[in-house]
């Protein structure tokens, strides 16, 4: 039995259980519950989840953005702290600390804090994707020193997304407890980094910047990456891959 067959056997075992109570409250409950029943040990390593497959779950009624991979900019050194210090907004409870939460596309600029417009620039000649920041008021370029090299992105892309299992979920609420039923698994293989770059160009894939500071403990005031990464609508996920198989 190969790894894909092992994964599907285990998925169908979980599916046969019907509705399962959530093991965690709020939005992360669906993923955590599925991982628990699949036998995936929760850890902070940047490895794939099970049998060589990255596993993601989504509610069937949702077409929200899915995180493909999380990664801090590869240049300049300390890019997260640099961007947060220069463009972030203060926390209400502590004005000395900053946060920078914004979604950035290549095909259009956004508006952040009524001052800045963030945009991605895919520089194919130099094989980098730059985070470009301009002034809303004047349109002048303020910064383009931070971003990602192709090499750094391609490495995490193929490590995390070479084999992907995308699981569709039904949910219901009973006595203030959410229950999940895992219905369908879509197996995606043969991803293309070139397609990934093209989907960034067209605005289908965005960079979600989620930078803040530790609010307590020994690292209080230090920069904290809350999961900045590249994201895509669930309905567009298939555009990255050459092969898709569906298992009920």
N, C-alpha and C positions, 0 to 999 in steps of 0.2 A: 504494500500500500504506500503510495507516494504522499508527500506532504499535503497536497491539495485534497486528496481523498480523506486523509486523517482529519483535516480541518472540517470538511463537510460532514463527516460522520459525527464529530463532536457538536457541530452546529445543529444537526437534526436531532440530536439527543436533547439539547436545550430547547429547541422548538417544540418537541413533544411534551414538554412540561406545561405548555399553555401559559396563562397569565402568572407572572412571578412578581412578588412584592419587591419594590425598589430597596436596594441596600444603602441608598444615600439620597438625601433630599436635594431638590432643585435640579438644574439642567444636567449636572454631571452624573445624576443617578442612573440614567439609561446605560451609559458606557460602563460605569463601574459595576452595575448588576450583571451585564453580559459578560464582562471579563471574569467576574467571580465564578459564574457558572461554567465558563469555558476553561477555567483552571489557569488563568493568566495571573501571575503574581505581580502586584502593583510595585513599580520601582521608578526611579528617576533617570534610568539609563535611556540613552537615545537609540535603543535597539528596536527592531520590529517585535511584534507582540507574540505570535505563536506560529510554529511550523514554517517560519520564513515569511509570514504574511503580516502586514500592517492591518489592523482591524479598526474599523470605524462604524459607528451606529448612527441611525437617524430615524426620526419619527416620520412616518409616511405622509403625514399632512404638512410637513415642513419642507420648504425649499431654501433653507438658510445656508449661510456660507459654511464650508467645511475646511478645517485646517489641513493643508497638505503637509507642511513641515514648518517647524519653528526654528528660527535662527537669527541671532544678532548680526548686524552688519559686520562684514569681514575687514572693512577699512573705514575710517582710520582706527588706530588703536584707541580703545575706550570710546567707540562711537556712540554707544548708548548714553553714557554720561555726558558726552559732548552735546548731543542733540537735546537731551533733557535740560541741561543747564542753559543752553542758548535759546530754546524755543518753548520749553515746557511752561505750564501754568501752575501757580502755587496751590497746594492743598489748602482747603478752607480752614482746617484745624491747625495747620502749621505752615505759615507763609514762607518759612525758610527752606521748605522742601518742595520739589516740583514733580509734575507728572506730564507725560506726553502720550495721549491716546488719540490716534487719528488713522483713518483708512486712506491709503494712497494708491492711485491708479496711474497708468502710463498714458492713457488716451485723454485725460482731462486733469486739470488741477482741482484741488479741493479748497475749502476755506477752514482755517483753524484759528480760533481765538480772535476772529475778525481782523487779524493782522497778516497772517501768512497763508500762502498757497503751496501745498506739498504736491509733488508729482514725481513719478518714476521716469527715468531716462535710460532706455536700453541701448547702450553704446556697443553695438556689435563689433565695431572695428577694434576697440580696446578690450572687448570681452568683459565688460562690467555693467552692472545696473546701478545707477546713481540715484540717490535721494536728493531731489532738487527742491530748494525752498526759495520762493520769491515773495516779494512784498505785495500784499493785496492792494495797497494804496498806489504804488508807483509801477508795479510790475517788474521792478528791478530784481536781478538775481542776488539772493542773500547768501546762499550756501549750496555747494554740491560736492562737498568733501567726503561724504559718507556713502557707503553702498556695499555692494556684493560683487566679488569676482565670479565669473562663470565657474571656475574650478571649484570654489567653495560651495556654490549652489548645486553643481552637478553631483558632487560627492554625496551630499545629504539627500538629494533627489532620488538617486538610485538606491541608496541604503534604505530609505524609508518607504519608497513607493514602487519598488520593482514588482512586488506582488501585493495586491490590496484586496481585502475582503470588506465589502460594504453591506451592512445588515440593516434591513428595514424593520421598523418596530411599530406595533400598535400599543396604545396606552389607555388606561382608564383609572379613574379615581374612586376609591371606596373607603369610607370612614377616614378621610384625610390621608390615606396612604395610596401612592401611585403604584399601579401594576403594569408590567410590560409583557407583551407577547412578541417573541422574535419570529418573524414570518418568512423572510426571504434573504438569501445571501447572494450578492453579486461579486463574482471574482474577476478582477481586472489584472491583466498581465501585458507585458511588452509596452512599457511607457516610453515616451519620446521626450528627451530634454529640449529638442528643437521645437516641438509643439508647445511645451511649457513656456518657452521664451515668446513664441508667437501669441500665446494666450495672454501673456503679460502685456504685450504690445497693444492688443485689441481691448484691454480693460476687462477681460473675462476673469483673469487672476489679479488679485490685489495684494498689496503688502499692508498688513494690519500692524501698526506700531503700538505696542502696549508697554510703556516704560514708566516706572514710578520709583519710589524710594521705600526702604524699610522704615516702618513707623515705630518700631520698638526693638528691643533686644540689643545684642552686641553690634549689629550692623545698622543701627538706626541712622538714617540720613544718607546711607549709601545707595547707589543705584540698584534697582531691582527690575529685571526684565520679566514682565508678567505673561510672556508667551508671544512675543512679536513673531510673526510668520506670514507665509503666503497662503491665501485662502481662495476658494472657488465655490460657486453655487453648486449644490448637490446635483442639480439637473445637468450641469456641464462637466461633471467629473469624467464622463466617458471620452471627452475630447482629448484627453491626455494619452489614452491607451489605444492599442491596436486590437486587443482581444478582450471580450466581455462574455462571461458565462453566468447564467442565472440558475440558482438552485433553490427550490421550494422546500 
